Structure formats: structure tokens, C-alpha cells
């Protein structure tokens, strides 16, 4: 289970989507807060500038420089700027080193950079209001907006870190939420592998949370219950047919045996009766094998299981089909390596091998070659039986 698998889950994608959505909402909210706060701070600064301009505009020309100096002295934080400039641009009074160029003189408020007398080499951001007095002088009033700029920087850092941390926590939370569904999917996959291998009695795990996976597992389990029921019914019908046919076949064999005893010394009739009895015995053996297979699949019977040697069974099967192969001009050969004995049903294995050889002889043309080999597996301690047909 890796990061790529976790990132493809629905839980991770939904969590990431909601994280991005929440981040967008936080950024929009902080943006609105910043905008409203900045607008309110700017409005208050502009209001202060307007009131201060109104106060100084009514002061006489002779007293105006002194009033400007008093205002500068009262400004302990050094956030106000005052400047009184002659018509030729020379400074008459104030803490502004030079009249800024391009500033309108009609009372409109602008945000510009000023050179203060305390720090003439460092331009300072400020909102200024400039008006031309009746004497021709220019009165300039400004307010420092460095705090507003710093506030904007703080809000931008808040945007970045809040958004980044929200997305990061969303991704981590999404990965954590995706781990449990993926682990349950892995459990479901393992159970499905067992079901595909024939263990129809396995059921998908159902938790206590009753989520979507539990609902799906419950539906699949009910479907498996119905499939198992139908298969049991079909198997029961087949077993019943096989069981019911054994009785008439047994009776038929008994009748044929009595007929054989009453035929006398006629060789042809004796041979024919013996052949019919052999065929009936073969049918009975097949029905017994079908019943044994059904019991083995239901894990109800192990009576036919014992330690058997595959080489002996293979030799019997090849010897059984050698006459038929010679009649069809087919070469039948066998090679067997020493292998360990196995625990199983020898009769069923023998029938499986003769069915394989019967099909091989049936579909091999005259002059062909059938090679039967038995060897030990390398990766696992198992025996491998193979049949090769060469035309």
C-alpha cells in the first residue's frame, strides 16, 4: 500500500477537495477582513488629514509657521507630516524636506513617498493633502501609512501560511482516512481470491461502521449465499441421480451375471456377456467416483485418501492404453522421475489420467507420438504430470 494507491481513493479526493474549498473560503474571508480594515484605516487617515487641513487653513499667514511647528512638537509618534512652501517651492516651515512633484493642489488626497527632514535619505510612504492658500503658499499635510503597509504584509503571510497549512493538514488527513478503506479493500481482495479458487463458503468482511463498503460487502455476501444454495441444490440433484442409478445398474449386473452362468459353454456368448458386465462395472465405478467427488468437495469424506505413488498409477494408466495406441499406430512413451508419495484418492487420480490419455489418443493422428512425463516441481515440493503430443 503506497502513497499513489492512497491518493486514488475517494476519501482522499473528497478530503483534498474540501481542504481546497475551505482554504479558498479562508483566503476570501481574510481578504474581506483585510480590505474592510484597510479601507477603514484609510478612511480615518483621510478624515484626520481633512480636519487638520481645515484647522490650519483658517490660521493667519503670520501665525501659520508657528502653528505648524507646534503641531510637529505635539506629534510624539512622528506619524504626521507638515509642510509650508512658498510659491517658488522653497520650504517655509514643517518637517517635509521638499515639496513633492506632481501632487495636486486642489485638496485631493494621494498616497505618495515623502522626504522628511529627520531622515532625508529615506523616502516614507504617506497619504498627503495639499492646498494652495490665498497668499500663494502651498500647505501640505501628510500621515504615515507604514503601519497600513505592514498590516498588508502580515495579512499576506497569513494568507500563505493558513492556506498552506490547511492544504497540508487536508492531505495528511485524507491519507489517514484512505488507509482504512484501502486496508478493507485488501481484505476483500484476499477473500475474493479464495472464492475464485473454489472456496465458495468464504464471505466478505463486514465491519461495525455500516459504511459503503459494509453495505457492498453485505450485498455480495447475500449473493454468495444464494449462489452457494443454488450450487448445493444442483449438486444434490446430481448426487441423487448418481445414487438412484446405482441401484438399477447393480440389479442389471446381477441379472447379467445370472445370464452368464446360464449360457453354458458357448465362448462367444460368454465373452459378450463378460464384456457387458465389464461395461456395467465401469458405469458403477463412475457413479461411485461422482459420489466420492461430491463428498470430497463438501469435506465430508476422506475414506479414499491415502499415501499413493504417482509413478505406479501412471504406469497402470499407460499400460491400460498401450494396446489402443498400437491399434492406431501411435507411439506411447513414458518418463518418470523419482517423486515423493502424495496423500490423495488413487482411484480418482487414475480416472483423471486415463481421461487425459483417452483424449490424447483420440485426437492424435496415426503415426503420432504421445509422451507422458512425471517430474518433481522445483519451486514447491510438488509433482508435475505433463502430456506432450507430437503429430
C-alpha positions as MATLAB code, in Angstrom:
seq = 'XXXXXXXXXXXXXXXXXXXXXXXXXXXXXXXXXXXXXXXXXXXXXXXXXXXXXXXXXXXXXXXXXXXXXXXXXXXXXXXXXXXXXXXXXXXXXXXXXXXXXXXXXXXXXXXXXXXXXXXXXXXXXXXXXXXXXXXXXXXXXXXXXXXXXXXXXXXXXXXXXXXXXXXXXXXXXXXXXXXXXXXXXXXXXXXXXXXXXXXXXXXXXXXXXXXXXXXXXXXXXXXXXXXXXXXXXXXXXXXXXXXXXXXXXXXXXXXXXXXXXXXXXXXXXXXXXXXXXXXXXXXXXXXXXXXXXXXXXXXXXXXXXXXXXXXXXXXXXXXXXXXXXXXXXXXXXXXXXXXXXXXXXXXXXXXXXXXXXXXXXXXXXXXXXXXXXXXXXXXXXXXXXXXXXXX';
ca = [
       0.000    0.000    0.000;
       1.788    3.173   -1.215;
       1.046    6.877   -1.487;
      -0.156    6.522   -5.096;
      -2.808    3.995   -4.077;
      -3.906    6.133   -1.138;
      -4.190    9.240   -3.325;
      -6.572    7.477   -5.717;
      -9.198    6.733   -3.066;
     -12.491    8.615   -2.889;
     -11.853    9.551    0.752;
      -8.553   11.240   -0.139;
     -10.005   13.106   -3.114;
     -13.032   14.325   -1.151;
     -10.834   15.415    1.747;
      -8.476   17.241   -0.608;
     -11.417   18.891   -2.380;
     -12.923   20.091    0.899;
      -9.494   21.266    2.064;
      -9.061   23.342   -1.088;
     -12.593   24.660   -0.739;
     -12.040   25.527    2.920;
      -8.713   27.162    2.055;
     -10.426   29.277   -0.602;
     -13.084   30.285    1.919;
     -10.417   31.230    4.481;
      -8.496   33.273    1.916;
     -11.667   35.042    0.791;
     -12.632   35.738    4.417;
      -9.191   37.065    5.312;
      -9.195   39.096    2.119;
     -12.509   40.686    3.037;
     -11.244   41.382    6.564;
      -8.087   42.948    5.186;
      -9.971   45.011    2.623;
     -12.502   46.302    5.114;
      -9.804   47.021    7.711;
      -7.559   48.767    5.190;
     -10.455   50.832    3.868;
     -11.469   51.829    7.396;
      -7.908   52.763    8.348;
      -7.504   54.737    5.130;
     -10.831   56.492    5.707;
      -9.786   57.523    9.197;
      -6.433   58.813    7.967;
      -8.146   60.824    5.234;
     -10.590   62.173    7.784;
      -7.747   63.261   10.053;
      -5.983   64.949    7.140;
      -9.145   66.792    6.149;
      -9.776   68.006    9.697;
      -6.172   69.064   10.143;
      -6.222   70.939    6.830;
      -9.427   72.684    7.833;
      -7.871   73.688   11.175;
      -4.697   75.101    9.637;
      -6.425   76.787    6.691;
      -8.095   79.340    8.956;
      -4.854   80.278   10.690;
      -3.376   83.622    9.595;
      -0.358   83.652    7.354;
       1.878   85.110   10.040;
       0.923   82.560   12.708;
       0.838   79.533   10.373;
       4.569   78.598   10.630;
       4.386   78.682   14.424;
       1.210   76.605   14.445;
       2.851   74.046   12.155;
       5.867   73.825   14.470;
       3.568   73.304   17.486;
       1.731   70.534   15.646;
       5.029   68.809   14.873;
       6.082   69.042   18.521;
       2.793   67.510   19.682;
       3.357   64.542   17.330;
       5.280   62.199   19.653;
       4.994   59.205   17.270;
       6.262   61.149   14.242;
       3.466   59.971   12.015;
       2.311   63.414   10.795;
       3.979   65.468    8.085;
       3.577   69.221    7.688;
       4.994   71.443    5.019;
       4.540   75.114    4.109;
       6.130   76.026    0.813;
       6.489   79.402   -0.914;
       5.215   79.844   -4.474;
       8.721   79.215   -5.787;
       8.834   75.817   -3.987;
      11.160   76.735   -1.121;
      10.307   75.362    2.317;
       8.980   77.924    4.792;
       8.089   75.624    7.703;
       7.389   71.970    8.503;
       9.153   68.609    8.634;
       8.929   67.827    4.884;
      12.268   68.422    3.179;
      10.883   69.285   -0.269;
       7.589   69.734   -1.949;
       6.763   66.516   -3.846;
       6.369   66.904   -7.573;
       3.075   66.123   -9.240;
       0.956   66.485   -6.122;
      -2.400   68.116   -6.912;
      -3.088   71.353   -5.044;
      -6.880   71.063   -5.070;
      -7.310   69.179   -1.779;
      -7.376   65.668   -3.214;
      -5.685   63.045   -1.041;
      -2.955   60.942   -2.643;
      -0.580   58.228   -1.424;
       2.994   59.142   -2.254;
       6.510   58.975   -0.747;
       7.892   61.943    1.182;
      11.340   63.025    2.266;
      11.211   64.053    5.925;
      13.729   66.393    7.494;
      14.574   63.788   10.152;
      15.529   61.200    7.522;
      16.009   62.983    4.169;
      17.662   59.961    2.559;
      14.803   57.540    3.253;
      11.513   58.096    1.406;
       8.496   57.411    3.608;
       5.073   56.288    2.382;
       2.309   58.677    3.321;
      -1.103   59.933    2.368;
      -0.938   63.666    1.718;
      -3.335   66.523    1.155;
      -2.037   69.701   -0.489;
      -3.876   73.010   -0.893;
      -2.842   76.406   -2.240;
      -3.521   79.224    0.191;
      -4.698   82.687   -0.736;
      -1.189   84.056   -0.354;
       0.088   81.657   -2.982;
       1.836   79.407   -0.476;
       1.239   75.634   -0.548;
       0.132   73.864    2.633;
       0.898   70.118    2.684;
      -0.349   67.777    5.374;
       0.557   64.073    5.420;
       0.084   60.972    7.528;
       2.449   57.995    7.713;
       0.910   54.783    6.259;
       3.785   52.449    7.094;
       1.547   50.638    9.598;
      -1.021   50.040    6.881;
       1.673   48.583    4.608;
       2.970   46.379    7.439;
      -0.575   45.265    8.119;
      -0.881   44.236    4.472;
       2.337   42.217    4.727;
       1.031   40.470    7.836;
      -2.201   39.596    6.064;
      -0.321   38.244    3.023;
       1.767   35.997    5.269;
      -1.423   34.906    6.978;
      -2.911   34.081    3.558;
       0.115   31.980    2.628;
       0.564   30.073    5.877;
      -3.110   29.487    6.558;
      -3.673   28.227    3.028;
      -0.536   26.061    3.021;
      -1.197   24.540    6.431;
      -4.850   23.920    5.612;
      -3.936   22.086    2.404;
      -1.129   20.182    4.153;
      -3.376   19.079    7.005;
      -6.076   18.207    4.473;
      -3.687   15.983    2.518;
      -2.443   14.277    5.695;
      -5.975   13.802    6.973;
      -7.045   12.468    3.572;
      -4.198    9.948    3.562;
      -5.126    8.866    7.080;
      -8.769    8.446    6.092;
      -7.795    6.500    2.971;
      -5.702    3.950    4.857;
      -8.631    2.145    6.486;
     -10.742    1.766    3.275;
      -7.702    0.510    1.363;
      -6.928   -1.980    4.116;
     -10.506   -3.249    3.957;
     -10.321   -3.422    0.156;
      -7.193   -5.553    0.531;
      -9.073   -7.861    2.905;
     -11.937   -8.086    0.418;
      -9.466   -8.872   -2.375;
      -7.925  -11.701   -0.367;
     -11.340  -13.205    0.339;
     -12.301  -12.870   -3.343;
      -9.109  -14.716   -4.282;
     -10.171  -17.591   -2.031;
     -13.661  -17.567   -3.549;
     -12.244  -17.619   -7.095;
     -10.132  -20.639   -6.123;
     -13.290  -22.547   -5.274;
     -13.866  -21.806   -1.585;
     -17.408  -20.609   -2.087;
     -18.083  -20.631    1.655;
     -15.869  -17.605    2.245;
     -17.630  -14.288    2.946;
     -16.516  -10.703    2.666;
     -15.708   -8.991    5.986;
     -18.392   -6.660    7.335;
     -17.436   -4.063    9.960;
     -19.433   -2.265   12.600;
     -19.419    1.146   10.929;
     -22.079    0.277    8.333;
     -20.419    2.430    5.692;
     -20.478    1.997    1.911;
     -18.013   -0.893    1.938;
     -20.062   -2.675    4.598;
     -23.207   -2.205    2.509;
     -21.452   -3.557   -0.586;
     -19.977   -6.490    1.365;
     -23.427   -7.326    2.717;
     -24.913   -7.348   -0.786;
     -22.102   -9.554   -2.130;
     -22.416  -11.921    0.850;
     -26.148  -12.341    0.222;
     -25.377  -13.036   -3.427;
     -22.784  -15.645   -2.415;
     -25.305  -17.249   -0.067;
     -27.761  -17.588   -2.926;
     -25.073  -18.930   -5.280;
     -23.998  -21.483   -2.691;
     -27.605  -22.511   -2.173;
     -28.182  -22.974   -5.906;
     -24.937  -24.895   -6.322;
     -25.871  -27.107   -3.380;
     -29.231  -27.820   -4.961;
     -27.621  -28.675   -8.308;
     -25.041  -30.853   -6.593;
     -27.767  -32.511   -4.552;
     -29.728  -33.292   -7.720;
     -26.627  -34.759   -9.365;
     -25.824  -36.811   -6.285;
     -29.397  -38.062   -6.117;
     -29.327  -39.097   -9.767;
     -25.996  -40.881   -9.321;
     -27.238  -42.582   -6.166;
     -30.550  -43.597   -7.686;
     -28.950  -45.042  -10.821;
     -26.615  -47.256   -8.824;
     -29.473  -49.497   -7.705;
     -30.854  -50.385  -11.175;
     -27.323  -50.771  -12.521;
     -26.491  -53.136   -9.678;
     -29.607  -55.127  -10.417;
     -28.747  -55.169  -14.122;
     -25.309  -56.504  -13.329;
     -26.800  -59.239  -11.178;
     -29.167  -60.241  -13.990;
     -26.308  -60.261  -16.495;
     -24.214  -62.349  -14.156;
     -27.009  -64.934  -13.806;
     -27.424  -64.966  -17.603;
     -23.691  -65.565  -17.975;
     -23.935  -68.519  -15.606;
     -26.809  -69.982  -17.622;
     -25.262  -69.562  -21.085;
     -23.382  -72.821  -20.914;
     -20.096  -73.362  -22.691;
     -20.599  -71.034  -25.674;
     -17.355  -68.985  -25.842;
     -18.814  -66.165  -27.969;
     -21.789  -65.663  -25.715;
     -19.629  -65.899  -22.593;
     -17.295  -63.230  -23.994;
     -20.175  -60.963  -24.932;
     -21.774  -61.305  -21.508;
     -18.431  -60.639  -19.832;
     -17.960  -57.504  -21.903;
     -21.425  -56.225  -20.967;
     -20.762  -56.910  -17.281;
     -17.428  -55.054  -17.549;
     -19.178  -52.035  -19.045;
     -21.763  -52.078  -16.259;
     -18.946  -52.295  -13.707;
     -17.322  -49.305  -15.375;
     -20.572  -47.328  -15.101;
     -20.922  -48.253  -11.443;
     -17.360  -47.194  -10.824;
     -18.022  -43.834  -12.485;
     -21.093  -43.225  -10.336;
     -19.144  -44.131   -7.215;
     -16.446  -41.699   -8.286;
     -19.012  -38.925   -8.781;
     -20.360  -39.502   -5.299;
     -16.853  -39.505   -3.858;
     -16.022  -36.238   -5.615;
     -19.153  -34.636   -4.202;
     -18.301  -35.838   -0.720;
     -14.710  -34.660   -1.049;
     -15.809  -31.195   -2.191;
     -18.133  -30.983    0.783;
     -15.246  -32.158    3.011;
     -17.444  -34.963    4.261;
     -15.378  -37.966    3.197;
     -11.705  -38.839    3.211;
     -12.093  -42.605    3.198;
     -10.434  -42.963   -0.203;
      -7.436  -40.826    0.759;
      -4.116  -42.495    1.477;
      -0.439  -42.255    0.626;
      -0.109  -43.150   -3.054;
       2.700  -43.276   -5.560;
       2.119  -41.347   -8.745;
       4.598  -43.472  -10.725;
       2.603  -46.660  -10.116;
      -0.679  -45.016  -11.089;
       0.896  -43.556  -14.218;
       2.372  -46.928  -15.241;
      -1.032  -48.606  -14.849;
      -2.715  -45.932  -16.988;
      -0.061  -46.165  -19.743;
      -0.224  -49.977  -19.731;
      -4.008  -49.756  -19.975;
      -3.835  -47.641  -23.165;
      -0.834  -49.240  -24.886;
      -2.934  -51.756  -26.878;
      -5.270  -48.989  -28.106;
      -2.300  -46.820  -29.090;
      -0.740  -49.718  -31.043;
      -4.009  -50.314  -32.902;
      -3.982  -46.651  -34.037;
      -0.250  -46.727  -34.917;
       0.530  -44.207  -32.179;
       3.723  -44.385  -30.175;
       3.047  -44.036  -26.419;
       6.080  -43.439  -24.197;
       6.531  -42.600  -20.544;
       9.289  -40.988  -18.473;
       9.078  -40.632  -14.697;
      11.472  -39.052  -12.223;
      11.605  -40.214   -8.599;
       8.971  -38.213   -6.697;
       7.599  -38.340   -3.182;
       4.336  -40.037   -2.396;
       1.277  -37.841   -2.021;
      -1.862  -38.018    0.086;
      -4.958  -38.363   -2.112;
      -7.576  -40.578   -3.739;
      -5.771  -43.015   -6.038;
      -8.890  -44.126   -7.916;
      -9.897  -40.577   -8.816;
      -6.353  -39.724   -9.896;
      -6.271  -42.842  -12.050;
      -9.541  -41.848  -13.729;
      -8.256  -38.324  -14.332;
      -5.085  -39.673  -16.001;
      -6.917  -42.162  -18.202;
      -9.329  -39.416  -19.306;
      -6.324  -37.329  -20.302;
      -4.720  -40.201  -22.209;
      -8.025  -41.141  -23.819;
      -8.371  -37.625  -25.251;
      -4.743  -37.626  -26.369;
      -5.140  -40.889  -28.277;
      -8.481  -39.816  -29.670;
      -7.124  -36.609  -31.242;
      -3.635  -37.785  -32.231;
      -3.333  -38.832  -35.901;
      -1.847  -42.140  -36.942;
       1.939  -42.162  -36.733;
       1.920  -39.602  -33.927;
       3.808  -39.749  -30.667;
       2.408  -39.233  -27.140;
       4.937  -38.588  -24.370;
       3.846  -38.799  -20.741;
       6.278  -37.412  -18.126;
       6.307  -37.138  -14.354;
       8.766  -34.846  -12.595;
       9.192  -33.061   -9.293;
       8.485  -29.342   -9.123;
      11.405  -27.017   -8.369;
       9.754  -24.054   -6.635;
       7.460  -26.164   -4.492;
       7.637  -29.744   -3.286;
       5.013  -30.962   -5.728;
       4.765  -33.375   -8.614;
       4.017  -32.257  -12.156;
       2.372  -34.512  -14.703;
       2.536  -33.426  -18.334;
       1.468  -34.960  -21.605;
       3.034  -33.867  -24.864;
       1.523  -34.824  -28.237;
       3.610  -34.728  -31.375;
       1.892  -35.203  -34.730;
];
